[in-house]
């Protein structure tokens, strides 16, 4: 059975790139375009890993992560923040919200899969 990864990303290009890299490396990808849909999918699908954009159109990725952590979804699912926010303190905000890890955009296709796999 393939490892299932939920990608919560509203940007078409980023979603395409992340999905392409993950599927090329044998992962099953499910996607949500906003935080609310992402929380619902996390509860329904219980993926092995969640890649969470922080800047989303409805609730942000930090709030979505908090909701996943307090929902019926498995609270141990690793959540990786994927964000262009790279200011001082942003990593700490993501980790405080319940994220397991943090990957900065732009996505580096050469290192992305290794960064993701360290959380599986």
KOLROKE-832881 format. One line per 10 residues: number of its first residue (from 1); for each residue x, y, z of C-alpha. Coordinates in Angstrom, 3 decimals. Layout:
N
NUM	X/Y/Z ~ ...
***
This chain:
120
1	0.000/0.000/0.000 ~ 1.351/3.409/-1.001 ~ 2.155/6.066/1.554 ~ -0.621/8.672/1.411 ~ 0.300/12.364/1.591 ~ -2.246/15.164/1.921 ~ -1.102/18.397/0.278 ~ -2.990/21.531/1.350 ~ -1.977/24.239/-1.143 ~ -3.970/26.916/-2.980
11	-1.343/27.867/-5.581 ~ -1.754/25.809/-8.780 ~ 1.944/25.818/-9.696 ~ 3.116/24.795/-6.231 ~ 0.448/22.098/-5.998 ~ 1.437/20.729/-9.407 ~ 5.151/20.694/-8.533 ~ 4.700/19.054/-5.117 ~ 2.268/16.472/-6.526 ~ 4.590/15.693/-9.448
21	7.629/15.177/-7.203 ~ 5.734/13.037/-4.692 ~ 3.981/10.851/-7.281 ~ 7.226/10.393/-9.213 ~ 8.700/9.004/-5.984 ~ 5.847/6.526/-5.466 ~ 3.575/8.402/-3.065 ~ -0.208/8.669/-3.290 ~ -1.242/12.341/-3.197 ~ -4.576/13.789/-2.134
31	-5.046/17.541/-2.285 ~ -7.075/20.330/-0.750 ~ -7.152/23.949/-1.914 ~ -7.984/25.585/1.428 ~ -7.616/24.964/5.139 ~ -11.201/23.939/5.829 ~ -11.174/21.299/3.082 ~ -7.753/20.167/4.292 ~ -9.004/19.598/7.837 ~ -11.944/17.562/6.499
41	-9.666/15.422/4.306 ~ -7.226/14.879/7.186 ~ -10.078/13.521/9.317 ~ -11.579/11.383/6.522 ~ -8.394/10.025/4.955 ~ -5.964/9.935/7.922 ~ -2.929/10.390/5.639 ~ 0.589/9.332/6.598 ~ 1.848/12.917/6.234 ~ 0.406/16.395/5.625
51	2.166/19.161/3.697 ~ 0.536/22.418/4.780 ~ 0.818/25.761/3.031 ~ 0.594/28.522/5.638 ~ -1.006/31.247/3.529 ~ -4.418/29.866/2.515 ~ -7.578/31.655/1.326 ~ -9.887/30.816/4.249 ~ -8.305/29.703/7.512 ~ -4.522/29.846/7.432
61	-2.338/26.777/7.673 ~ -1.533/27.400/11.330 ~ -5.223/27.350/12.287 ~ -5.840/24.330/10.041 ~ -2.987/22.523/11.817 ~ -4.446/23.383/15.226 ~ -7.838/22.027/14.117 ~ -6.286/18.811/12.802 ~ -4.416/18.344/16.070 ~ -7.646/18.620/18.100
71	-9.840/16.612/15.679 ~ -10.615/12.930/15.226 ~ -7.654/12.725/12.829 ~ -4.668/10.916/14.260 ~ -2.869/13.561/16.317 ~ 0.450/11.959/15.462 ~ 0.256/12.629/11.708 ~ 3.366/14.637/10.802 ~ 2.472/18.080/9.443 ~ 5.119/19.934/7.450
81	4.635/23.677/7.032 ~ 5.459/24.704/3.463 ~ 5.767/28.445/3.275 ~ 7.373/31.462/1.720 ~ 7.259/33.092/5.155 ~ 10.888/33.002/6.153 ~ 10.996/35.793/8.680 ~ 12.485/35.445/12.138 ~ 10.021/33.609/14.357 ~ 7.951/32.030/11.572
91	9.423/28.566/12.100 ~ 8.633/28.806/15.803 ~ 5.039/29.915/15.072 ~ 4.547/26.884/12.831 ~ 5.998/24.472/15.379 ~ 3.940/26.035/18.191 ~ 0.776/25.573/16.108 ~ 1.518/21.835/15.899 ~ 3.635/21.481/12.776 ~ 6.282/18.785/12.912
101	8.615/20.433/10.411 ~ 9.115/23.437/8.164 ~ 10.160/23.702/4.500 ~ 10.714/27.082/2.870 ~ 9.521/28.031/-0.617 ~ 10.566/28.203/-3.336 ~ 10.519/24.429/-3.520 ~ 13.880/22.947/-4.433 ~ 13.070/19.914/-6.586 ~ 16.510/18.406/-5.843
111	16.109/18.392/-2.048 ~ 12.328/18.374/-1.514 ~ 11.795/14.612/-1.382 ~ 14.625/14.137/1.128 ~ 13.172/16.927/3.283 ~ 9.739/15.271/3.221 ~ 10.998/11.738/3.815 ~ 12.722/12.651/7.056 ~ 9.224/13.023/8.597 ~ 7.814/9.673/7.405
***
